[in-house]
Amino acid sequence: MSSSGIEGVCYVETKNLDGETNLKAKKAPKEMSVFKTAEQFKDINSAVISCELPNKDIYKFDGKMLLPINVS
């Protein structure tokens, strides 16, 4: 949940969602930067994830992940 790009920005192609071929700049919240490897993320077994129901707004996503305090 992070990127090695400048300021943590990555570029995502959304052609299959909106037909646009240009890349969109996306940045994960800085709180997610605690995960540097897939292994660290895989080991979480007590996180709680909640998000909105599917809808047509592809430019907004409302979700929340509550992590256990002992994430290293």
PyMOL commands that place a pseudoatom at each C-alpha (Angstrom):
pseudoatom trace, name=CA, resn=MET, resi=1, chain=A, elem=C, hetatm=0, pos=[0.000, 0.000, 0.000]
pseudoatom trace, name=CA, resn=SER, resi=2, chain=A, elem=C, hetatm=0, pos=[2.772, 2.357, -0.906]
pseudoatom trace, name=CA, resn=SER, resi=3, chain=A, elem=C, hetatm=0, pos=[4.766, 3.428, -3.914]
pseudoatom trace, name=CA, resn=SER, resi=4, chain=A, elem=C, hetatm=0, pos=[8.448, 4.027, -4.506]
pseudoatom trace, name=CA, resn=GLY, resi=5, chain=A, elem=C, hetatm=0, pos=[7.518, 6.949, -6.764]
pseudoatom trace, name=CA, resn=ILE, resi=6, chain=A, elem=C, hetatm=0, pos=[8.128, 10.576, -5.858]
pseudoatom trace, name=CA, resn=GLU, resi=7, chain=A, elem=C, hetatm=0, pos=[6.027, 11.440, -2.764]
pseudoatom trace, name=CA, resn=GLY, resi=8, chain=A, elem=C, hetatm=0, pos=[4.434, 7.972, -2.874]
pseudoatom trace, name=CA, resn=VAL, resi=9, chain=A, elem=C, hetatm=0, pos=[2.486, 8.616, -6.082]
pseudoatom trace, name=CA, resn=CYS, resi=10, chain=A, elem=C, hetatm=0, pos=[1.687, 5.826, -8.536]
pseudoatom trace, name=CA, resn=TYR, resi=11, chain=A, elem=C, hetatm=0, pos=[-0.111, 5.963, -11.885]
pseudoatom trace, name=CA, resn=VAL, resi=12, chain=A, elem=C, hetatm=0, pos=[-3.140, 3.793, -12.622]
pseudoatom trace, name=CA, resn=GLU, resi=13, chain=A, elem=C, hetatm=0, pos=[-4.762, 2.996, -15.957]
pseudoatom trace, name=CA, resn=THR, resi=14, chain=A, elem=C, hetatm=0, pos=[-8.572, 3.163, -15.730]
pseudoatom trace, name=CA, resn=LYS, resi=15, chain=A, elem=C, hetatm=0, pos=[-9.391, 2.312, -19.354]
pseudoatom trace, name=CA, resn=ASN, resi=16, chain=A, elem=C, hetatm=0, pos=[-11.559, -0.656, -18.349]
pseudoatom trace, name=CA, resn=LEU, resi=17, chain=A, elem=C, hetatm=0, pos=[-13.577, 1.534, -15.948]
pseudoatom trace, name=CA, resn=ASP, resi=18, chain=A, elem=C, hetatm=0, pos=[-14.051, 4.811, -17.797]
pseudoatom trace, name=CA, resn=GLY, resi=19, chain=A, elem=C, hetatm=0, pos=[-12.640, 4.295, -21.313]
pseudoatom trace, name=CA, resn=GLU, resi=20, chain=A, elem=C, hetatm=0, pos=[-9.896, 6.879, -20.723]
pseudoatom trace, name=CA, resn=THR, resi=21, chain=A, elem=C, hetatm=0, pos=[-6.394, 5.787, -21.720]
pseudoatom trace, name=CA, resn=ASN, resi=22, chain=A, elem=C, hetatm=0, pos=[-4.450, 8.437, -19.817]
pseudoatom trace, name=CA, resn=LEU, resi=23, chain=A, elem=C, hetatm=0, pos=[-2.915, 7.428, -16.493]
pseudoatom trace, name=CA, resn=LYS, resi=24, chain=A, elem=C, hetatm=0, pos=[-4.399, 8.736, -13.225]
pseudoatom trace, name=CA, resn=ALA, resi=25, chain=A, elem=C, hetatm=0, pos=[-2.110, 9.765, -10.364]
pseudoatom trace, name=CA, resn=LYS, resi=26, chain=A, elem=C, hetatm=0, pos=[-3.040, 7.994, -7.111]
pseudoatom trace, name=CA, resn=LYS, resi=27, chain=A, elem=C, hetatm=0, pos=[-1.485, 8.173, -3.665]
pseudoatom trace, name=CA, resn=ALA, resi=28, chain=A, elem=C, hetatm=0, pos=[-2.129, 5.837, -0.748]
pseudoatom trace, name=CA, resn=PRO, resi=29, chain=A, elem=C, hetatm=0, pos=[-2.765, 7.460, 2.641]
pseudoatom trace, name=CA, resn=LYS, resi=30, chain=A, elem=C, hetatm=0, pos=[0.479, 7.938, 4.573]
pseudoatom trace, name=CA, resn=GLU, resi=31, chain=A, elem=C, hetatm=0, pos=[-0.890, 5.711, 7.353]
pseudoatom trace, name=CA, resn=MET, resi=32, chain=A, elem=C, hetatm=0, pos=[-0.660, 2.773, 4.939]
pseudoatom trace, name=CA, resn=SER, resi=33, chain=A, elem=C, hetatm=0, pos=[3.083, 3.265, 4.445]
pseudoatom trace, name=CA, resn=VAL, resi=34, chain=A, elem=C, hetatm=0, pos=[3.732, 0.938, 7.411]
pseudoatom trace, name=CA, resn=PHE, resi=35, chain=A, elem=C, hetatm=0, pos=[3.395, -1.896, 4.880]
pseudoatom trace, name=CA, resn=LYS, resi=36, chain=A, elem=C, hetatm=0, pos=[6.623, -2.093, 2.895]
pseudoatom trace, name=CA, resn=THR, resi=37, chain=A, elem=C, hetatm=0, pos=[6.232, -5.701, 1.717]
pseudoatom trace, name=CA, resn=ALA, resi=38, chain=A, elem=C, hetatm=0, pos=[3.365, -8.010, 0.817]
pseudoatom trace, name=CA, resn=GLU, resi=39, chain=A, elem=C, hetatm=0, pos=[4.475, -10.285, 3.674]
pseudoatom trace, name=CA, resn=GLN, resi=40, chain=A, elem=C, hetatm=0, pos=[3.750, -7.582, 6.272]
pseudoatom trace, name=CA, resn=PHE, resi=41, chain=A, elem=C, hetatm=0, pos=[0.262, -7.031, 4.897]
pseudoatom trace, name=CA, resn=LYS, resi=42, chain=A, elem=C, hetatm=0, pos=[-0.472, -10.766, 4.650]
pseudoatom trace, name=CA, resn=ASP, resi=43, chain=A, elem=C, hetatm=0, pos=[0.209, -11.299, 8.354]
pseudoatom trace, name=CA, resn=ILE, resi=44, chain=A, elem=C, hetatm=0, pos=[-2.620, -9.052, 9.530]
pseudoatom trace, name=CA, resn=ASN, resi=45, chain=A, elem=C, hetatm=0, pos=[-5.414, -11.257, 10.779]
pseudoatom trace, name=CA, resn=SER, resi=46, chain=A, elem=C, hetatm=0, pos=[-7.378, -8.891, 12.988]
pseudoatom trace, name=CA, resn=ALA, resi=47, chain=A, elem=C, hetatm=0, pos=[-7.895, -5.848, 10.745]
pseudoatom trace, name=CA, resn=VAL, resi=48, chain=A, elem=C, hetatm=0, pos=[-11.464, -4.626, 10.247]
pseudoatom trace, name=CA, resn=ILE, resi=49, chain=A, elem=C, hetatm=0, pos=[-12.334, -3.293, 6.787]
pseudoatom trace, name=CA, resn=SER, resi=50, chain=A, elem=C, hetatm=0, pos=[-15.546, -1.452, 5.962]
pseudoatom trace, name=CA, resn=CYS, resi=51, chain=A, elem=C, hetatm=0, pos=[-16.514, 0.293, 2.738]
pseudoatom trace, name=CA, resn=GLU, resi=52, chain=A, elem=C, hetatm=0, pos=[-19.445, 1.736, 0.886]
pseudoatom trace, name=CA, resn=LEU, resi=53, chain=A, elem=C, hetatm=0, pos=[-21.710, -0.375, -1.300]
pseudoatom trace, name=CA, resn=PRO, resi=54, chain=A, elem=C, hetatm=0, pos=[-20.939, -0.558, -5.042]
pseudoatom trace, name=CA, resn=ASN, resi=55, chain=A, elem=C, hetatm=0, pos=[-22.035, 2.543, -6.946]
pseudoatom trace, name=CA, resn=LYS, resi=56, chain=A, elem=C, hetatm=0, pos=[-21.431, 4.359, -10.262]
pseudoatom trace, name=CA, resn=ASP, resi=57, chain=A, elem=C, hetatm=0, pos=[-19.020, 6.976, -8.863]
pseudoatom trace, name=CA, resn=ILE, resi=58, chain=A, elem=C, hetatm=0, pos=[-15.649, 5.671, -10.075]
pseudoatom trace, name=CA, resn=TYR, resi=59, chain=A, elem=C, hetatm=0, pos=[-13.795, 8.798, -8.911]
pseudoatom trace, name=CA, resn=LYS, resi=60, chain=A, elem=C, hetatm=0, pos=[-14.525, 8.405, -5.195]
pseudoatom trace, name=CA, resn=PHE, resi=61, chain=A, elem=C, hetatm=0, pos=[-14.169, 5.559, -2.749]
pseudoatom trace, name=CA, resn=ASP, resi=62, chain=A, elem=C, hetatm=0, pos=[-15.175, 5.673, 0.891]
pseudoatom trace, name=CA, resn=GLY, resi=63, chain=A, elem=C, hetatm=0, pos=[-13.586, 2.948, 2.969]
pseudoatom trace, name=CA, resn=LYS, resi=64, chain=A, elem=C, hetatm=0, pos=[-11.844, 2.396, 6.276]
pseudoatom trace, name=CA, resn=MET, resi=65, chain=A, elem=C, hetatm=0, pos=[-9.385, -0.154, 7.640]
pseudoatom trace, name=CA, resn=LEU, resi=66, chain=A, elem=C, hetatm=0, pos=[-8.829, -0.425, 11.358]
pseudoatom trace, name=CA, resn=LEU, resi=67, chain=A, elem=C, hetatm=0, pos=[-5.517, -2.079, 12.198]
pseudoatom trace, name=CA, resn=PRO, resi=68, chain=A, elem=C, hetatm=0, pos=[-4.351, -3.765, 15.379]
pseudoatom trace, name=CA, resn=ILE, resi=69, chain=A, elem=C, hetatm=0, pos=[-2.009, -1.571, 17.420]
pseudoatom trace, name=CA, resn=ASN, resi=70, chain=A, elem=C, hetatm=0, pos=[0.980, -3.933, 17.257]
pseudoatom trace, name=CA, resn=VAL, resi=71, chain=A, elem=C, hetatm=0, pos=[1.682, -3.587, 13.488]
pseudoatom trace, name=CA, resn=SER, resi=72, chain=A, elem=C, hetatm=0, pos=[5.442, -3.327, 12.908]
for i in range(1, 72): cmd.bond("trace and resi %d" % i, "trace and resi %d" % (i + 1))
show_as sticks, trace
zoom trace
